[in-house]
Amino acid sequence: MSLLLVPVVPLVLLAMGAAFTYLYAWTIERRYPPTGRFIEVEGCRIHYREDGPRDALRGTIVLLHGASSNLVESMLGLGASLSRRYRVLAFDRPGHGWSERRPGLIDAEPARQAALIAGALRQLDVRNAVVVGHSWSGTIVPHLALDHADVTGAILVLSGITSPWPGGYIGWYRRLIDSWAGWLLMRTLAVPILLMLRPPMKRKTFWPQKAPKGIVKKGFIPLAFRPRAYEANMQDFAVMYHAALRQSARYKDIGLPVTVVAGDRDEIVWTDLHSLSFAREVPGAELILMPGIGHMPQYADQRTVLDAIEALAERVTPARVEADQA
């Protein structure tokens, strides 16, 4: 009799995991509803939030969040301060927050995500924007500078992933994420396991600084642990290495103003490998290295990050700044 129960146990665990995952996602979506508007780009609904003065004389700043995040966290970390003087557009990247993304790894590619964001910016009549990409979005903003300069005036890479690294390709992981087994895992066991790991993940993300009090709820972070959103997150990581390998050969062709901001104690995205090498490869790029700061400079020393963004904005729209000051 006991032998007959052996194959039943995994099925029971999967069923319990699926029930928990469904109820968790259902609860989270009602607790953290959309806070902005939707715009359709190539058949995908993209969620964005716009804030700032109506005249926007000082220009437009676009905020793109990192992994396991969303536009609410972007507004919390930077947008609320910037919107006092600039038109600020914060986006849920495709597949994250409340933005849609088509199934499969192709739409996870940074170039594809950049194209969808650029399409939304064109519909919103944006020109010469300063685009800020944090963490994983460090792979996206170079494409906006290279391929979508009609909407992009400058880019700022904030603790961003930009470069390939030794041993970065893990073939088994990519195959798992793009398989039926990966699909099933995201909808059964992945979310319960990840929720148990969330406290140490939060500590490491902000280390050596402490996470701001209430950041998980205030930043709507639980949205990232719904099965479709977390699947998008894992797909992003599955394509990240090859994407960085391909696009890094083009960095020398970036002709827009570029600023790179990073902390020298970042244990999530290695500063020496990513930020320093990107700043060397991009002609004329400015590097701001923040001593003693980890992966979240926008919380550890917000003023320095804001100053860097505003300096780029003034380079992109000097005439507007002069008119505003007259």
N, C-alpha and C positions, 0 to 999 in steps of 0.2 A: 504493500500500500504506500509506503514511504517513497518508493522509487517512482510511483506514478505522480507524486506531488512535485518531483524535481522540475519537470518542464513547466509546471503551472506557476511556480513562484515568480519567474521573470515576467510572465504575462500579467500577474497580479500587480507587480511593481510598476510595469509600464502603464497599466490602466489607472492605478492610483496617481502616478505622475501626470498622466494626461488630464485627469479630472482636476488635480490641483492647479496645473498650468492654465487650463481654461478658466477656472474660477478666479485665479489671480489676475489674469489679463482682463477679464470682465470687470473686476473691481477697480483695477488701476486705471482703465480707460474712463471710468466714471469719476474717479477721484481727480484725474489730471486731464481735463478736456483741452481741446485746442484753444490757444490764446490769441491767435492771429487770423489771417485770411488764407484762402487757397487760390492758387493760380495753376491752370493746366498747361503743361509743357510736353509736347509729343506724347500725349495720351496719359501722362502721369500727373496726379494732383500733388503740387508742391505747397507745403505749409510755410508761410512766412509771416513775420511781424514787422511793422513799420512804425517808427516813432521819430520825433524831432520837430523842429520849427517848420512852419509851412513854407517859408521862403527858401530855406536850406541854402543860404548864400555860401556857406563854407564847404559845401560839397556833400557827397554821399559816402558812407562807410558801410561795408558789407561784412557781416560776421558769420563765420562758418565754424561749427563746433567740432570737437574731436570724437573719439570712440565713446560709446556708452553715454551719450549726452544728447542735447537737443537745444533748440533756440532759446528756451527759457533760461537755461544756464548761461548761454552767451549774453543775454540781456542782463542777467544778474551780475556777471563778472565784469562786463565792459559796456554793454549797450545803454544801461541806465544813465551812466555818466556822460557818454558821448552824445546822447540824444538831446542834451541841453543846448548843444551848439551845431550839431550836424544832423542830416537826414540819416537815420540808421535803419538798415534792413538786415534782420537776422533770419536765417533759414534753418529749417530742419533739413539736413541732407537727405537725399533720396533714400528711402527705406528706414529712416530714423524718425523719432518723434511721431508726427502725424503726416509725414510725406510718404507718398507711395513709391514703390520701385518694382519693376518687373522681375519675375523669378530668374534665377541663374546667375552665374559669375560675371557675365559680360557687363551687366548694368552696375556691378560693383566697381568696375574700373574707374580710377580717378579721372581719366579723360572723359568718360561718359558722365560722371557726376558733375564735372565742370561744365560740360555742354548743357546739361539741364539747368544748372544754376544760371549760366549765361543767357539761356533762352528766357528764363523768368525775368532777368534784369532788363532784357530788351523790351519785353512787354511792359515793364514798369518804367520805361523811358529813362533808364540809368545810363550815364556816360561818365567816364573818368573816375570811377569809384575806387576807393582804397579798400582792397579786399584783405581781410584778416583771417588767416587760417590757423587754428589751434590744433596741435597734436596730429591726428590722422589727416586732418585737412591740409597739413603741410604738403601732402601729395597732390592736392587739388589745385592750390593757388598758382603753382607754376604753369599749369595748363591755361588758367585764365589770363596770365600775362603773355603766354606764347600764342595762344589760339583764339583768344577773345578780347583782344586789345580795344575793340570798339566799345566795350563796356567797362574795361579795366584801365585805371590810370596808374595804379601802384599796388604792390602787394607787401604784406607783412606776415612773415612766418613766425608763429609763436610756439616755441617748444615743439616744432614740427618734424614729422617724418619726411625725409627728402631723399635718402640715399640707400643703395643696397649695402648689405653687410655680409661678412663671411659666414657661410653656412645658413643663410637666410631662407633658402628654399626648402620646404618640407613637403615633399610630394604626397605622402600619405595623408597629411592634413587637408590639402587641397582636394584630394579625391574623396575624403570622408565628407567634407562640407558640401560637395557637389553630388552626393549620392542619396539614395532613398534612406539609407541608414542614418545619415546626417539629418535629413528632413524629420525622421521619426524621433531622433534624439532631442531635437530642439522643441518638440511638442510633447515630450514626456518627462525625461529626467534632467535635462539641462537646466531648466529654470529653478527647480528646488535646490540643486547643487550650488548654483551660482548665488542664490540668496544666502546660503550659509557662508559663502566666501566673500560676500560683499563688505563686511567690516574691515578685514585685512586689506582688501583691494582699495578701499577708500583711504586708509592710512598710508599705503604706499604711494598712491596718486599724489597726495599733498606733501609727503615727507620731503625735507626735514621740518617743514612747517606743519601745524595742525590744521585739520579741515575746519572751515568755518562752521559755526554752530547751525544746525538745521539745513545744511547744504543739500542733503538728499531730497527732502520735501520741497524746499524752496526752489530747487533747480529742476523739479519734475523728473529726477533721475530714474525712479521706478519704471517710467515708460520704456526704458532700454531693456527691461527684463521680460517684456512680452515676447512670445515665441518668434513672431515675424521680425520684430526689431532686433532681437538678439541674433537671429539667423543672418540678417543683413550685416550686423557687426562682425560675425564670424566670416562671412563672405568677403568683407573688406580686408580682413587680415589674410585671407587665402590668396588674394590677388596682389597684396601690397608689395611683396619682394620683387616680382617680375615687373610690376609697374614702375617701381623706383629704379630698377635696372635700366629699363627702356628710356624713361624720361630724363634720367640724369645726364645722358649724352647731349641733351638739348639745352641745358641750363646756360651754357655760354652764349646762347642766342637771345636770352631775355634782355630786352632793351628798355624796360620800364624801371622807375625807381623801386628799389627793394630794400627792406629792412628785415633783419633777422634778430629776434629777441629770444634769449634762453637763459635758464639758470644753470650754474655750473655743478649743481648737486642733483640734477635730474636723473632718476633711476628708471623712469618709464621709457623715455626717448633719449638715448645717449647723445649728449651735446657735442662731444668731440666728433662723433661719426656723422651726425646729421647737420646740426646748425653750423658748425665751424666749416665743414666741407662745402656746404651749400653756399655760404658767404664767400668762400674762396672761388667757387666756380662761376658765380654770377658777376658779370662786370659791374663794378661800382657799388656793389651791395654794402650796406652798413651793418655791422655786427654790434649788438648790445648784449654783453655777457654780464649776468647778474650774479654776483658772488653770494654763496650760501643759500641759494634759492633752488627749489625743486621744479617739478613739472607744471606748477600752476602759478606762474608769475603774476597773472592778473588778479590774484587774491593776495599773494605775499607782498607785492609792491606794485599796487595798481597804478600809482602816479607815474612811475617810470614807463609802464606799458602805454598808458594814455598819452604821455608826452611823445612817444615814438610814433603813435598812430596820427596824432595831430600834426606832427612835423611833416609826415608824408602828405597829409591832406593839404597843407599849405603849399607844398611843392607842386601838387597836381592842379590846384585851383587858386593860384596867387591873385588873379584879377578879382575873383569873388571875395577873397579875404580883404583886399584893399577897399573894395566897394562897401563891405560890411563895416569897416573901421572908419570910413569917411563921415 
